[in-house]
Amino acid sequence: MQHRADNNSTAQLIEALEALRGKKRFMVLLAKGADVLAEQNYFRLEGLSAAEKQQLACCPRYRQGKEFPWELFCRAVDLPRALPTLLWLLYGVPRRVCSKDPHDYMPDVWPLSQKLWSASNQQHLVRISPFERAFWGDDAAWLALLRLGNACRWGVGALWNALKTAGPDSGLSPRMRIVASRVWVKADANPSIDAVETNTYGLLDPLLAEAVNSDTPSRVIITLDMCSHTTQEMFHYLTNRTLSARVLCHCLRTFPESAFHATFLDILVYIVTTWTYEAAKPVILTIEELRPGSTRDYRDGDGRNLLWYVGQNIHLNHFIMPPREGAYNLDMFKFLVGTIGLSPFEADKYGYTFADFDAVVAVRGKRVETIGLTPDIPLFTSRAYWGEKDCGAAEAANEQG
């Protein structure tokens, strides 16, 4: 029954695309990525002369007022295979063109070549290329996107804003909606981090600062009794000193939660967000000891688990932890997924999963600067690599991506 429904959606999609072949605004949008289409051989070459084939092979991007083989392009483009180019083009649109919100800006991004994608993902166990429409969603989801585009008359700004407000019940796949989603501005919606007022810790008494820097818990407790500083002031200093993990763990076990003016969950989120794995692990395990299951059960207001917070050190507190090269968050992700049991396939209230987010980030070539993983690290859809404990139906639904 499902197979019949899929075939029906495919037939409807092909029919809808052929109807759009005569719609200039739609075809202009595709033509703006004509060089990508040529690279991917997304043209039907049957019945074309050698000169026409050569013209398509060297097809430039469409530019208004510039010479472009318009009639040949509209006749030859293979619309069902070329559909992913629409999403690539939307990624390449600066957000400030479509929104007055200064945070809604994404720089111009064009797709990776197929050669680069294949080379950088040869060990990912990724079955579907981002240049295939199945990577982004099934044919029913593509039909929903075409309906949305028709409703917007294929205006880029209107389509962008429609994608931005589309919900899980829109029929669009999460990866399609992520194009215009605010998940890219992760640092905006983390009120729990603000509870740890790291910008107000100031300077400690030299004796106490020296004791904290020595990472010797007994020495810190004795020195604190001798100084005029409060536990909260020392805590603010500790959260910005990743070399003082032992002292912080001792304080968490020794002092009541109220003494920190931040909950253990606030501390947990802040540590996962800004500390390295080596420094954060003992603190996370200490909080787990004091509040069992807190790392696994934490969800923010958007219904997202702590996987979404790893790597935010790129956006936040750059004066403490500047961006680095390489897969510097690999151990943290493996610890949270394989040991703690967080699932990258758990959907938030908007229907997005961290696995979807990671896949799209990888496609854009922005993995290092966004989540601190290099392109050679398998996507989160590779359950065997990440050692995910129990992803059930969610994993099966996303496995092919």
Stockholm file with secondary structure:
# STOCKHOLM 1.0

chainA/1-401         MQHRADNNSTAQLIEALEALRGKKRFMVLLAKGADVLAEQNYFRLEGLSAAEKQQLACCPRYRQGKEFPWELFCRAVDLPRALPTLLWLLYGVPRRVCSKDPHDYMPDVWPLSQKLWSASNQQHLVRISPFERAFWGDDAAWLALLRLGNACRWGVGALWNALKTAGPDSGLSPRMRIVASRVWVKADANPSIDAVETNTYGLLDPLLAEAVNSDTPSRVIITLDMCSHTTQEMFHYLTNRTLSARVLCHCLRTFPESAFHATFLDILVYIVTTWTYEAAKPVILTIEELRPGSTRDYRDGDGRNLLWYVGQNIHLNHFIMPPREGAYNLDMFKFLVGTIGLSPFEADKYGYTFADFDAVVAVRGKRVETIGLTPDIPLFTSRAYWGEKDCGAAEAANEQG
#=GR chainA/1-401 SS CHHHHHHHHHHHHHHHHHHHTTCHHHHHHHHTTHHHHHHTTCBCCTTCCHHHHHHHHTCCCCCTTSCCCHHHHHHHBCHHHHTHHHHHHHHTSCHHHHCSCTTCCCCCCCCCCHHHHHHHTTTTTCCSCTTSHHHHCCHHHHHHHHHHHHHTTTCHHHHHHHHHHCCGGGSCCHHHHGGGCGGGCGGGSCHHHHTSCGGGCCCCCHHHHHHHHTTCHHHHHHHHHHSSCCHHHHHHHHTTCGGGHHHHHHHHHHSCGGGGTSCHHHHHHHHHHHSCHHHHHHHHHHHHHHSTTHHHHCCCTTSCCGGGGTTGGGTSCTTTSCCCSSSTTHHHHHIIIIIICCCTTCCCTTSCCHHHHHHHHHHTTCHHHHHSCCTTSCCTTCHHHHTCSCCHHHHHHHTTC
#=GC SS_cons         CHHHHHHHHHHHHHHHHHHHTTCHHHHHHHHTTHHHHHHTTCBCCTTCCHHHHHHHHTCCCCCTTSCCCHHHHHHHBCHHHHTHHHHHHHHTSCHHHHCSCTTCCCCCCCCCCHHHHHHHTTTTTCCSCTTSHHHHCCHHHHHHHHHHHHHTTTCHHHHHHHHHHCCGGGSCCHHHHGGGCGGGCGGGSCHHHHTSCGGGCCCCCHHHHHHHHTTCHHHHHHHHHHSSCCHHHHHHHHTTCGGGHHHHHHHHHHSCGGGGTSCHHHHHHHHHHHSCHHHHHHHHHHHHHHSTTHHHHCCCTTSCCGGGGTTGGGTSCTTTSCCCSSSTTHHHHHIIIIIICCCTTCCCTTSCCHHHHHHHHHHTTCHHHHHSCCTTSCCTTCHHHHTCSCCHHHHHHHTTC
//
